[in-house]
């Protein structure tokens, strides 16, 4: 039996002005699909009415969705929905990079770029919980925010980041988390590594700054991709890329395990996703405009 659902969709190509709301008839979940109100054939491990969460990637500007059940995890019942929603993407990204991709031990140093941002702030939280010492880059105005999460602040606009990180850590960091890419990866991340360390690249902010593609920056990024295999080998240093969707699709079991852990940490207050604004779903266009303006720090949550 179909049920009514409200969704925001793009009626045509364009900017935020093309986002429009519409009522749709959502069909029953198919094989392997589920939603909190209904389960498809052969779906096990969930019950109607249970609270769940998932990294959906696309199609979630809607009041109802049918989701592939292998991407669902149980969500803590008592936690605020806004906090859980805000932590799914950023929390999972931070957790998997910190615990599965990079690897660090208590007492070691890591470097977090964009430490006052959504992913960066959660990386600082995870480092603190693990006894790992963290250095965080951010503008001068975000110094207190970085320090409140246990990080040592570097003003990336006024200081030589790699040089300062080497000095603070006493010889280099075991991991550097880089969302900028391009020349920044070499100059501010790889240059800060100790022998045996790794730079984790999880974005290309420099090429999409301001919400728009920047061809010149993209070309610069491509030209900066060349690395010396001999240098990497001699220092046992590495560079690894991380994409949360690729990890989810290729390794669904670790994805579910990790997302479940992240949601529990949020529910317990151990990590705190940054929420900038909560808006009704019908104002998704305004939310997109705010995202593009880069005027808010934190997640924008849409409520049906």
N, C-alpha and C positions, 0 to 999 in steps of 0.2 A: 504494500500500500504506500503510495506516495504521500509525503508530508510537505507542507509549505515551508519555504525558507527564504530569507532575505539575503541578498548578496550585493556587493559593489563590483561592478565590472567596467571594463573599458569599451565604450560603444564604438570607438574609433581610435586611431593612433593620435597622439598628441600629449599635452601636459596634464596636470592634475585636473584641469577643467573637464576632461572627457570621462572622468570617473562618475558613474551613475548608479543609483540604487534600483534594484528590481526584485520582484517576487518571483520565485521559481518553484517548480514542483520537484522535490528531491526524491528519487526512487529509493526503494528499500536497499539496504546494503547487499552487495553481491557476494559471491564466494570470496572469503578471505578479507572482507571489508567489515567495518564496524563503526558505529557511532554510539554515544552514551545512551541513546534512546532505543537502539536496536542492534542486533548482531546478525551478521550474515551466516549462511550455512557453514558448518564445520569450524566456526570460530570458537576457540576454547580459551579459558583463563580469564575471561571478563564476564561481568554481569550487567544486565540492563540497570541503569541508574548509577553505575559506578563512575567515580570521577577519574578521568584519564587525561593524559597529555601526549603530544606528539610534535615532532619537527615536521611540519607539513610542506614547507618550502614555498608552495604556491596555492592559491585558491582559498585562502582562509579569511578573506574579507567577507565573511558570511556568518549567518547565525547558526547554520547546521552544515556539517560536512560528512561524507562517507570517507573513511580513512582505511588504508591498508592496515590490517590488524597487527602485522609484524612491526609496525612503527609505533604502536601504542604502548604506554606504560601507565601503571597505576599512579595517580597523583594523590598526595596527602590531603585528607578531607578537611582538616582544620585550617590550612594555610590560606591567606588571601589570594584569590584568583589572579589579581593583577601582578603580584610578586612572582607567582609561578609562570605566568605567561611571559613576563619580562625576562625570566631567567632561562627559558628553554634554549634559545639560539645562543645567546652570549655565554650562559653557564655551561652548556655542553661543549661549546668551542673552547672555552678556557680550561675545562676539566680534561678534555682529551689531549689538548696540546701539552698541558702541564704533566699529566700522569702517564699518558700512553705514548706521546711523540717525543718529548724532550727527555724526561727522566732527570731527576735531581734528588740529592740526599740532604738531610738536615745539616745545616751549617754551610752548605754551598751557596753560591751567589747566582742569581738570575737577573737579567735586564729586561724590563717591560717597557716597551714604547707605547705612548698613548695611555699612560697609567691612570689618568683621570677619566678615561672613557669606559664604555660598557664592558668590553672584554678585558681591557687592561686592569680595571678596578677589581674584577673578579679574580684575575691572575694574582694580584697582590693578596687577596683574601686567601687563596689556595696556598700561596707560598707561606703566609703566616701560619696557617693551620698545620703545615707540614714541617715547620721549623727551618724553612729555607729563607735565606736572606735575599731581599729584593731591592733593586735599584729601579726607580721609575722616572721616565721622562714625561714632562708636561710643561705647560707655560708657567711663568712665575706666579700667576694668579691661582694656580691649582696646587701650589706647594703644600698647603695645609691638608688638602684632600688626600694627596699621596701619602703624607706622613701619618695621617690618621689611620691608614690601612697598614702601617708598618713599613712603608717603603722609604728609601733614601732618595730625595728629589734631585733631579738634574733638570735645569732649565735648558731645553734643547735650542732655544733661540739665542741664548747668551753664552753657552758653554760648549766646549768640544766634547761631545757625548762619549765617544769611545775612550778618549784619553781620561776623562773623569771616571768612567766605569772601571777602567783598568786600575786606577789609583784607589778607588773606594774598595774594590774587591781584592786588592792585593795581588793582581796578576791576571785577572780575567774572569768572566762568568762562564758557567757551565751551559747556559742556554740564554738566547736572546730572542724575544718574541716580537716579530716585525710585521706590521700591517701596512707599511708604506711601500716597500719594494724599490726597484730601480737602484740608482746609485746609493740610496740610503742603506740598503741591505749590506753592501760592502763597507761603507764608511762608518756607519753607526752601530751595526750589529756584528758582522764578522770580525771587524777590527777590535771588538771588545771581548772576543772569546778567548778562553784559555785553551791550551792543548786538551783535546778530548771533548771540547764543547761543540754545540750545534746551534745554528740559527734556524728558527722556525718562521717561515714566511706564510702568512695567512690572509694577505690582501694586497691590493695595489692602489692604495689611497691616492698616491701622487698622480696617478693617471685618470682618476675620476673625482678629483677635488671639486667641491661645489655641486656634486650631483650630475656633472656632465663629463663626457669623454673629452680628454685633452690629447689630441694626436701627437703633439710635440713631446709630451711627457711619456706617452706610450712608446714612441721611438727611442727615447732616452732610456727607458726601462729595458727595452729589448737589447740595446747595445750594452747595457750594464750587466747582462746575464752571463757574460763569459767568466768562467772561473777556472783557476788552475788546479787540475786534478792532482798534480804533484804536491802543491802546497797543502791541499786538503789532506792528502795521504801522509805527508811528513809530520803534520801537526795533529793527526787523528781528529780533524775538524770536519763538521758536516753541515749541509744545508738541506732542509727538508720542507716540502710544501704541505700545507694542511688545508683541506676543504671539507667542511662539515657535512655537506650533502654526499660527497664521494664516500666518506667514512660510513655514513648511515647506510648507503646503498650496498656497499661492499661487505660491511661487517655489522649486520643488524643486531646480532646478539650483544657484542660490546656496546653498541649504541644504546640498546635498552638498559643494560646494566648501568652505564654511565649516566644516562638521563635520570634514571631512578635515584641514583646517589645525589645528583645535583638538586633534585626536587626536595629530597629529605633535608639537605643542608639549608635550603632556602626556608623550608617550613620550620626548622629549628633555629633560624636566625644566625646560623654560622657564616653564611655569605649573604650579601644583600645586593640584589640587582638594582641598578639606578633607574628610577622611573621619573621621567621628566613631565609627562602629562597623560591624563586619561581622557579619552574622547568617545562619544557615541560612534558606533559603526557607520552611521549615516554621514558622519563628518570625516570619512576616510580621505577625501580630497584635501581637506585642511591639514590632516596629519601628514600627507605626502608633501604638501607645500612646506610644512615646518621642518620635515626631514631634509628637504633640499636647501632650505635656508641656513641650516647648520647653526641655528640660534639656540637650540636646546641641547643640553647635555644629558643623555640618558634615553631610555626607551619611551616610545609613545605607545600606549596600550589602547586598543579599540574594544569597546564593550557593546555587545549586541543590544 
